[in-house]
Amino acid sequence: FDPEVQVPRPQLNCWLTHTTADTHKLIQENLKETPIYGGWVDSKGPRYCPSIEDKIVRFADKSSHHIFLEPEGRNTPEMYVQ
């Protein structure tokens, strides 16, 4: 970053949680509503990081998966779930 242009700001908190059996069931029952499994997206980007639904499908043998919760911005309540 250019120190003459960059505006220093405090870092935003992010959180780490995990899925449960209930989370897996909910996601599996609604896969048709997701871009990849609903058929709206056909490919993955160059720096692919598995979505929560892809973790459930591709790693079905795991009983839990890490989930990262990151704020979408400083002035919005939306969270990015990864």
N, C-alpha and C positions, 0 to 999 in steps of 0.2 A: 504494500500500500504506500501511496505517496503521503508522507507525513504533513505536507503542506495542504493537502486536500482532505485527508481523512478526518472525520469527526469522531473523537473517542466517545464511546458509549459503554455503559455497564453491560456485561454479558447477561443474556437471559437464561433463566433456569430451564433445563431439560430433565426429563424423568425416565427412569427405567422401571418397567413392570414386567409381568409375564402373563401368558394365557393360561386358562384353566380348561377343564373338561367342558364346562358350560360355554366358554368362549368358542371352543372348537365346534361344538354342536351348532351354535348360532351361525357361525361362518359357513359351515358345511351346508346348512339348510338354505343359505342365501347366496351361494356361489353364482347363481344365474344373474344376480344383481351387480356383479363386479365386472370391470372392464375386460380383464383377461378371460375369465371363465364365462362371461356373458356374451363374448364374441365381438365386443366393440373394439378391442385392441388385439392385433395379430402378432406383434413382435415386441421385443424388449429393447430398451435403449442401450447405448454403448457402456454405460456404467451402471448396470442393473443391480439393484438391491431388492431382494424379494419382499413383496408386499405381505401383509399379514395373512391374506387368503392363500398366497402362494406358499408360505411357510407351512400352513395347515395341510395343504394338498401334497406338496413335494416331500415333506418330512412328517408324514402321517404316523410314523412309528414313535415320534416324540410326544410325550404327554404334556409338554409345556415349551413355549418359545419366548425368547426375550422380545419385548415390545418397547420401542423408544417413543416417547411423547415429546414433541418439539413445538414451541409456539410458531405460528405462521408469521407473526409480526409483532411489533411492539404495541400496537393499538387495535388489536383484533382478538376476539376470544377463540378463534379457530386454532386447532392443534393438528399437527402433522403426525400421523400414526405410522410408524415404520417398524 
